[in-house]
Amino acid sequence: MAKKPGRVGEADIGPDVLAVVDAQPGRQITTTRLISELRKRIPLNADDEEQLDGRNDDRFSQIVRNIKSHKKQPGNLIHDGHLIAIPRGFKRP
C-alpha cells in the first residue's frame, strides 16, 4: 500500500532512527524506547497517530516496528547494514 501524502513513512524516519540509536549507551535500544524517542523528534499528524483496528498501536508505531518486519527488503535499515535486529529492539553494527 502506498504512503498517504503527509504521513510519515519508513523511509522518512531512517536518519532519525540512526541518530537516536547512536545516542544510546552501547548503541542499542528497545523498540518501545525508540518509538518514544522518535515521537519527540518527528512531527506527526492525526493520520500517523490513528490507532490501528484490532491493535494496541497507532500507524506511527507500526511504521517503526516495520523496520524489523521488512528487514529483507532493499532500502530497509537492517537489510542495508545500518542496524541489527536484537530481541525487543535494535543495535548499530
WOFENWO-V317852 format. One record per pair of residues at least 24 apart in sequence whose ideal C-beta (glycine too) atoms are under 7 Angstrom apart, sorted by the first residue. I is the first residue (numbers start at 0). J is the second residue. D is the distance in Angstrom with one decimal. If there is no record, write none. Layout:
BEGIN
i=I j=J d=D
i=I j=J d=D
END
This chain:
BEGIN
i=3 j=46 d=6.1
i=5 j=44 d=5.7
i=5 j=46 d=6.9
i=6 j=44 d=6.8
i=6 j=46 d=4.9
i=6 j=47 d=5.6
i=6 j=58 d=7.0
i=7 j=41 d=6.1
i=7 j=43 d=6.4
i=7 j=47 d=5.2
i=7 j=59 d=6.1
i=7 j=62 d=6.1
i=8 j=62 d=6.6
i=9 j=62 d=5.4
i=9 j=65 d=5.4
i=9 j=66 d=6.6
i=9 j=69 d=6.8
i=10 j=74 d=6.7
i=12 j=37 d=6.3
i=12 j=41 d=6.4
i=12 j=62 d=6.7
i=12 j=63 d=6.9
i=13 j=76 d=5.9
i=15 j=40 d=5.1
i=15 j=41 d=5.8
i=16 j=66 d=6.9
i=16 j=76 d=6.3
i=17 j=81 d=6.0
i=20 j=82 d=6.8
i=20 j=89 d=6.0
i=20 j=91 d=5.4
i=21 j=91 d=6.4
i=26 j=90 d=5.8
i=26 j=91 d=4.0
i=27 j=85 d=6.4
i=27 j=88 d=6.3
i=27 j=89 d=6.7
i=27 j=90 d=3.4
i=28 j=88 d=5.3
i=28 j=89 d=6.0
i=29 j=87 d=5.2
i=29 j=88 d=4.1
i=30 j=63 d=6.7
i=30 j=64 d=6.3
i=30 j=87 d=6.2
i=30 j=88 d=5.2
i=33 j=63 d=6.1
i=33 j=88 d=6.9
i=33 j=89 d=6.7
i=34 j=60 d=5.0
i=34 j=63 d=5.0
i=37 j=63 d=6.4
END
